Amino acid sequence: MWLKLFFLLLYFLVLFVLARFFEAIVWYETGIFATQLVDPVALSFKKLKTILECRGLGYSGLPEKKDVRELVEKSGDLMEGELYSALKEEEASESVSSTNFSGEMHFYELVEDTKDGIWLVQVIANDRSPLVGKIHWEKMVKKVSRFGIRTGTFNCSSDPRYCRRRGWVRSTLIMSVPQTSTSKGKVMLKEYSGRKIEVEHIFKWITAHAASRIKTIYNAERLKEEWNKSDQYWVKIYLFANLDQPPAFFSALSIKFTGRVEFIFVNVEKWDNKSYMTDIGVYNMPSYILRTPEGIYRYGNHTGEYISLQAMDSFLRSLQPEVNDLFVLSLVLVNLMAWMDLFITQGATIKRFVVLISTLGTYNSLLIISWLPVLGFLQLPYLDSFYEYSLKLLRYSNTTTLASWVRADWMFYSSHPALFLSTYLGHGLLIDYFEKKRRRNINSDEVNANNLEWLSSLWDWYTSYLFHPIASFQNFPVESDWDEDPDLFLERLAFPDLWLHPLIPTDYIKNLPMWRFKCLGVQSEEEMSEGSQDIENDSDSESTDTLSSEKEVFEDKLSIIHSSPGRASHCDAEACSCANKYCQTSPYERKGRSYGSYSTNEDMEPDWLTWPADMLHCTECVVCLENFENGCLLMGLPCGHVFHQNCIVMWLAGGRHCCPVCRWPSYKKKQPYAQHQPLSNDFPS
């Protein structure tokens, strides 16, 4: 996770440097920056109209270029970046779509239940033609979509009862706007009553209703009173301009930030004394002033602060975000970080996508789960002070020059999604190249594995994990974490059929500890005969070789048992050195030999130093009820109990994967018992 987070931060740094590189190229070729002011006189009439349309100012009664230019100057300074964005938006708005409502519930869900937006709906009555023709409606949709106003068409033929209840007996236009100034308040529906069915007149009707929700100040006394007033709004934005009404983008933002930011329009068109504006720091017209508890901020003096809807929207979101804004931001960051797994993971292509899907599911689930307690904590009244200090920190950090660069880069890359995706892909390919080069020196098989090999290994792992709780183990560590291992229990609960029919592999039997039983001062019959003939000089070396060879024979016989399960029900007398004579005698002789064989050596003590440290000290096999003879082969289980090697192998190979004494699973590790010295009464007399 930390590696992916590092790569994501590195990618953001690359984007930041790349944006500065693009600015340098533009400056080198044209000699201008994005923050450089544009003289409206040098612009064509078409570009001036595009700027006014993006700002939401009507120009239908201004036929001369001079009048249009003056209106642009009255609405705010024009920068090169804003001009480029306006022309880009003009091209992108060609593909704007409108919603077709299917009935009352669809209309209520989208229009009447929307508390922070404006809807423009064309209602078509039964057997009537629409109020606005198709061509004019497309122009209308294109014009209002710049300001976040959503459009739709409701045909009364799909739900005539709802139209009769609403009183829509003729075709008309309906606009929905929030009724109150509180967040998530009620909405009201307004019907167009104008006589002229033209795009400009309808747009003026929309902007007039939207601007009526903005507090307007016409004199200095009212401004002084409002400036010194303290109310529920911590963030206020003032527009000082010589206009009849605020631009449409300003009115649309006032509805979008209802309950978070208060928008105030100061009309200075008929002011004689403007000294108070100088006292509060307003020197130029028009001016966008942001007033916060921390001070005054002049919008438009930093990079990316254009007089447009998108620029001011990103600026206000960074200062006064909603919980939904933070959730969407965290969702984007988490998914960008999860997609890094596609390039970090090495090997087959299918493996990359399987790991990617797993990472996406895990990260998004953890994100949603982590947001649930956060939403609960935000509802507590005791966290109001924490919420206030958090917003104060955001306002301090997001009014810096670095924050303005970040917002400008965000707008640039969001308007060029192909560039964003291509840079992300290039960054990922570089990560893949360096990861492949690094891992090739560590594990070349993983890097060079193809899809078929990886699917085969995935199936082997899945079946091993599903049916084999522990495939194999090599030794018994002193500190084990398997004492309270719930994996097997949970897996069996998930698959009840496996609970009834356990399928445990026998691979672990080969790794169980195996050694010879020895007594101090006593040699086996084989060792005595070999000692009398002086054949071996190093008994320890030969004992090791004999044990390893017998272990190979044991593995061969174990494979024979697996191939012929029927043979696991009876004892192989040749394989057990201690049970050889036991199987050839009568039951009475067995008992006598069981105790008599050791009674002749009852003063001899077993050599416990040859036993593994985790094994319990004992002298009898509970499977065949025979005492251990000197030189016989023993095998221990994870629980610490010891048996004849052949006896316990037959027991386990028969499907009983547990200890005959304590019933502990023979494939599951266990904490070793505390070691103690054996007492004399531990041995049979």
N, C-alpha and C positions, 0 to 999 in steps of 0.2 A: 504493500500500500504506500509506504513512504517513497519507494522508488518511482511509482507512478505519479505521486504528488510532486516529486522533484522534476520529472520530465514535463509535467503540465506547467509548472512555474517557469521552466526553461522555455517552453513554447510561448507563453505570454511575453516573456522578455524578447524573444525573437520577433513577435508581432510588433512590439513597441519600437524596436530598432528598425524593423522593415518600414514602418510608417514614417519614421524620421528620414529614412533613406529615400522614400518616395517624395517627401517634401523637398529634400535637397535636389533631386532630379528636376522637379518642377521649377524650383528657383533657378537652377542652372540653365534650363531651356527657355524659360519665359521671364525670369527675373522678378517673379511675384510670389508671395506667400498666401496661404489660405486665410490668414487674418488681415491681409491688406485690404483697405477700403477701396470700393469701386465708385467711380464718379458716374452717377446716373445719366449725365449728359452724353457720355460716350456709348451708352447702350442703345440698341434699336428699340423701336416701338413694341415689337413682339416680346423681347426679353423683359421690358418694363411691365407689360401685362402679365407675363408669367410670374414675376416677383409679386405683383399685387394679388394674383390668384392664390399663391402659396401663403401669403399673409392674411388673406381673407378680406380684402377691401374691394368694394365695388367701383367700377370705372365706366359704367354704361353711359353716364352723362358727361364724360370727358373725352371729346373727340380729338383734342389736340395732344400732341406728344408732351408739350410743356406742362399741361395740367396733370398728366399721368406722372411725369417726373417729379413734380412738386408733391404729389400724394405719396410717392415712394419715399421722398425725403422726410415727410412729416411722420411716417410710420416707423422710421428707424434707419440707422446706418446700414449700408449694404456692404458685405464682405465678399471676397472672391469665393470662399467656401460655401456661402449661402447661395450665391449665383450658380455654382456648379451643382449643388444639391437640388436646387429648384429645376434646373434643366433636366437633371437625371430623374427626378420625380415626375416630370411632365411626360417622359417616355414610359415610365413604369406604370402610370395610371391608366394606360390603355386597356389593361386586362383586369379591370375591376368588375366583380360580379355582384348581383343582387339576390336577396333571399325571396323565395316563393313560399308563402305560408299555406299550410295544408288545412288549418282549422283553428278553432278557438284556443285549444290547449297550446298549440304551437305558437300562436300569436302571444298568448299570455306569458309563456315561458321565456320568449326572447325579448319581447317589448315591454310588457307591463312589469315584469319581474327584474328588469335591468335598472339598477339604481344609480349608476355612475356613467351614463352615456346618453346619446341622443339618437333617436330613430326617426327616419323619414319613410313613411309607408304610403303607397298609392293604393287606395281602395277602389276596386272596380265593381260597380253594382251589377245586379242581375240584368241581363239583356241590355247593357249599356256599354258604351265605349269608354276607354280610360280618359281621365282628365288631361293627362300629359301624354302626348304621342310618344311612340317608341324612340324616335331620334332624339327628341328633347329630353326624354327620361334618361337615356344613356349619357347625355351631356350632364344632366343633373347629378347622376350617380358619380360620374367622374369628378365633378366639382366639389361635392360635399365630402367625398371619401378622403380628401386631403386632410380634413380636420377630425378624423375619427368618427364621423357621423355615418352610421350604418343605414342601409336602405333595404326595402322589401316591397313585395306586391301581395295584396290580399284580395283574392277573387271571391266575391260573395257566393258564387255558384258552388263553392266547396263547402260552405257553412252558412246557408241563408238565414237560419234562426239567429245566429250571433249578430249578423248584420242588422236584422230587424230590431233586436234588443238594443243595439248601439244607436239605432236611428240612421244608419248609413243607407239611405234610399237612393242616393245618387253618387256618382263617382266623385271622389274628393282626395285630398292629401291630408295625412295625419302626421303630426310631429309629437313625439313623447320626450319630455324633459323632466328632471327631478323637480318636485314641488317645493321642497324645503332645502335649507342650506346645511342640513345635517347629513352625515354619511349614511347610506342605505335607507334613505327616506322614501316617501311615496312619490309616484310619478303622476304627471297629468298629461292628458292628450289634448292637443290643440288642432283645430281644423282650419285649413286654409280658406279664407273668405275673399281673396283678391279676385279681381276681374281679369287681369292680364295673366295669361298662362305662358309666361316666358321664364327662362332659366334665371335671369338676373333678378327679376321681381320675386320669384320664389326664394332665391338665395337671400335677398334682403329681408324677407319675412322671417326666415330661419335665424339669421344673425341678430335681428332685432329682438326676438324672443330670448335668444341665448344671452344677449348683452343685458337684458333687463334683470338678470340674476346677479350682475356685478354691481357692487356699490360704487356710485358715481358721485364725485365731489366737484362743485362748480365755483367755490370761493375759498379764499385763504382762511377765513374763520373756521369753516367746516373742516378744512385740512388740518389746522392746528389742533382742533378738538380730537380728530381721528388719530393724529400722529401721537398724541400723548395719552391716548386711551389704552388701558390694559384689559384684555378680555381673554376668552378661551383660546384664541389663535396665537400660537407662538411664532408662526411664520406668516408674513404678509408680503405681498409683492404689489408695488405701486407702478402704474403706468402714467407718466406725465407726458401728455401729447396734446397737440393742437388739432384734434379730430372730433367729428360729430359723435362717433361711437367707437369703442375699442375694436381692434381687428378680430376677425372670426377665430383665429387660432388662440387668442387670449381668452375669448369667451368659452371656447371648447375646453381649454385647460381648466377654467374655473369649475366646470361641471365634473371633469375627470378627477379633480383633487378636492371634491366637496368634503368638508369636515377636516381636512388636513392643512390646506393653505387658503388664506383669504385673498381674493383678487380685488383690487381697488383701482378704479380709473379716475384720474384727475384731469379734467378738461380745463386747460388753461387758455382756451381760445379767446375769452373775453375778459381776461384778467388785466387790470391796470397796475396793480402793485404786486410784484413778484419777489419782494424782499424776503418773505418767510421761506421761500424755496431755497434761497441762497443760504439762509441760516441752517437749514437741515441738510445742506450739502448737495442740492440739485442745481447744477449750473447749465446743463445742456438740454435741449428739447429735440426729439423725445428722449426720455430716460426710463429705464426699467430698474427700479430700486427694490432690492430685497431687504426687508427689515426682520431681524431675528433678535432674540434676547442677547446674543453675543455682539451685535452691532449691525452696521449697514454694509451691504454688498451691492456693487454696481454691476448689473448683468450686461455683458457685451464687451468687457475689457480683456477677456482671456480667450484662449484658443477654443474653437468649437462652439462659442456662445453666440449663435445666430438668432435672428428674429424669425424663428420658424417653430412649428409645432413640435417636431421631433427633437430639436436641440433643447428647447425649454422643458420639454417633458422629461428627457433624460437628466437634466439638471435638477429639477424638482424631485424626481424620484430618488436621486442620490442624497438629497437633503432630508426629505420626509418620506421614507419608504413605508409601504404597507407590509404586513406579515406575508402576504401572498407574493410580493416582489422578492423578499428574501428567500422564500421557498423556491421560487422559480430559478433564482440565481444559484442556489445550492444544488438544485436538480441538474442544471446545465453543467456546473463544475464537476459534480460527481460522475455524470455520464461521460464527460470528456476525459476524466481520469480513468474510468473503467475501459474506455475504448483503447487506452494505451496498452492494454493486455494483448490486443491483436498483434502488436509489433514486438512486445517484450517476449511473448511466448515463442519458443523455437520448436521446430519439428514440422510435422505434417500440417497441411492446410486445414483439414477437418479438426485436428487438435486445437488449432488457433481459434476457430469459431466456437468449438465446444467450451473452451476456457472463457472466451468472450461472453457467451450467453450466460454461463455460470456467474461470472463476475458482475455482469449487468443486473442479473436477478438479485444477487447478494447485496450489492451496493445500494440499489434502489429500495430494497426491503429494509435494510438498516437505516436508510435515510428517512423513510416514512415512519418507522418505529421510533427513531430518535426525535422526530418533530412532534409526536403526540404529547410527550410530557412538557415540551417547550410551550405548546399552545395552552396546555393546562396551567402552567406557571404564569403565563402572561395575563390570565384572567384574575389572578389574585390581586387584591387591592394593595397588598404590602409591597408589590414590585413597581409601583408607580414611580418612585424615586429612581429606581434602577433604569426604568424605561426612559425617563427624562435625561439622565446622564448619558445613556447610550445615544439618544438623538443629538445631544449636545456634542458628543465626540464625532458623530457623523457630519455635523455641520462644520465643525472645525476642520476636519480632514478633507471634506469635499469642496471646500472653497479655496483650495490651494491650486497653484499652477500645475502641479503634477496631476491632480484630479481632473483638471480641465483637459489635459492631454489624453488621459485615459478615456474620458467621455468622447472626445473627438475621434479617437481611434475606434471606439465602439460604434459610433455612427458610420464611420468610413467602412469598416469591415461588414457591418450589418447591411449596408447598401451594396456591397460586393461579396455576396456569399460564395461565389465561385473561387475568389481569391482566398477567402478564409478556409474553405475545404481543401484547396490545393496546397496551401501552406501547412495545414494539419497533416495531410497525407505525406508531404515531403519530410516533415519533421519525424513522422512515424517510420518512414523508410530509412532515415538515418539511424534511428534508434535500433531498428531491426538489423541493420548492417553491423553496427558496433556490438550488439548483443550476440549476433551469430559469430563474429570474429572472436569474442571473448569466450564463448562457450565451446567453440570448436576445440580449443586447447584443453578443456576440462572433460567434455563428454561429446565426442564426435558422433556417436551412435544416435543420440537424441536429436542432434541437428540434422542429420542425413536421413532420418526415418521417413518413409513414405506413408501415404494414407492407409494402405492395406496393413502395413506392419503396426501402425499405431492403433487401428481399430481392433486388430487381433490382441494386442497387449491390453487395450481397454476392456475387451471382453474377458480376458483372463483375470484382470484385476477385479472386475465386477463379480464374476463367479466366485473368486477367492474370497472377496469381502462378504458376499452373500451367504456362502455355505461354510467358509472356513474362518472361524473367529481368529485363530492363530495358525498360519500356514506352517511355520517352523520357527524354532529358536535354537540358539547355539549354547547358551550357558544360563546359569541362574544367578542373576545379579543380587547382591546383598540388599540394595535398596530398590524395591520394585513398586511400580504404580498400578499393578494389576490386581491388587487385593480386592478392590471394590469396583471392578471394571463392569460398567452396565451395558457395554456394547452388545454382548451376546444376548442378554435378556431383552433389550430393545429390539434387536433384529428378529428374535423369535416371536415377539409380540406382533411385529409387523407382518410376519409370515407364519400364520398358525400351522400350516401344513408341515413346515420344517420343525415345529415344536413336537409334532407327533412322530415325525420320521426324521430324526437327526442324521445329517450327512457330514461326518467329521473325517477329514483326511487322516491317513496314517503316516504321513511324512514325518511327523514329529517324533515317531518312535525311534528313528535312526539317530536322533540327536539326544536321546536320553542318556544319562551317564552310565557307564558300564565299567566294571573292574573285577578283580579276583579277590576272593576271600582268603586271607592268610592269618595264621596263628604265630605268635612269637615263639621261636625255638622249634617249630615243626615244619617239615617239608612235605609236599605232596609225594605220592608214589612215583610220579614221573620225574620230579626233581631229584628224589633219592636214587633212582636208577641211573639217571644222567650223572649224578655226583660220583657214584661208584665207578663208572667207566671213564671219568675225567674227560667228558666230551666238551663241556662248556666251561669257560673261565669267567664269564661275566653273566651271572644269573639275571641281573636286572635288565640287561640289554635284551636277552632272549625272551624274558617275560613280556617285555614291551612288544617285541616282534610277534610273539605268539598271540598277544591280545589283539593286535591290529589285524592279524590274519584271521583270527576267529571272528572279529567284527565284520570282516568282508564276507565270511561264510554266513554270518547272521543276516546280513543284508540280502544275500542271495536267497536264503531260506524265507526271509520276509516277503520277497517278491513272489516266491512260489506260493506262499500262503495267500497273497492277494489274488493270484491267478486261479487258485483252487480253494475257495472259501470253505469247502466241506472238510478239508483237512484241519481246520482250526479247532475242531471240536475234540480232538484227541491229542494226547501228549506224544511228542517225538522223543523217544527215550535216548536216541543217539545224540541228540543235540544238547542234552542236559547232563553234565558230568556228575552232578550230585544225585540225580534221579535215576542213573543207569541201573544200579543194583536195587534201588527202591522199586522199580517197575517189575523186577524179576522175582521178587520175594512175596510171601504171603502176607496178609494184613498183620498177623501176630509177629512175624519176623520184622515187618517194617517198624512196628512200634519199638520192639527191642533194639533194633539197629538205630532207630532215631535217637534214642537216649544213650545206647551202649557205645555208639561210635564216638560220642563226645565224652562219655564218662571215663574212657581210658585216658582222655587228655583234659580232664576237668580242672587240672591245675594250670593248664595252658591258657593264656589270655589272648584274644584276637588282637591283631595289629590294626588298631583304629587309625593309625597315621596314613594308611593306604586308602582310607575312605574319603569321598568328597566331603567338604566342610558342611554342606547343607543336608546331609543324609542323617537320619536317626540311627542310633546304634542298636542293633538287634542281631540275633543268632538263628532265627527261624523264618522260613518262608510260609506265610499263611495260606498260600494257594495249595501247595502239596503237603503242608504240615511236616516238613522235613527240616532238620537242623542243617545249617550251612557246613559243608565239609571243607577242609583245607584245600584250596586250589580251585573251587567251583566258581563259575562266572555269575556275577550279580548285576542287577540293574535297579536303579532308583527312579522314583517318580517325583514330580514337582512338590508334592506334599511332604516328602522326606522319607516315606516308607520304602523298604528295600525288599526285593524278592529275587528268586532265581530268574536268571535272564530268560530262559526258555518258558518258564511258567507264566511270567507276566506278559511276554510277547503273545503267547496263545490267548491269554485273557483279553488283551487289548485288541488283537486282530479279530477276535470274535464279535466285535462291535460294542464291547463294554468299555467305553472310554472314561473310566473313573478308577480310583484307587479301591482295591478290594477291602481295605480297612476303614478309611474315613470317607470314601465316596467323593473325594475332591476330583474335579475333572483333570484327566491326565494330560491334557493339552494346554492347561492354564497354569501360569506361574503363580507362586505363592511365597509369602514372606517366610524366610527360613526360621526354623525353631531355634531357641537358645540352646547352645551346645553345653553339654555337661559330661562329666567323666562317668563312665559306666560303673555300676556297683557290682559286687560279687553276686548278690542275690538276683541280678538281672538275668543270669544264665541258668539254664535248666540243670538240675543236678541229676 
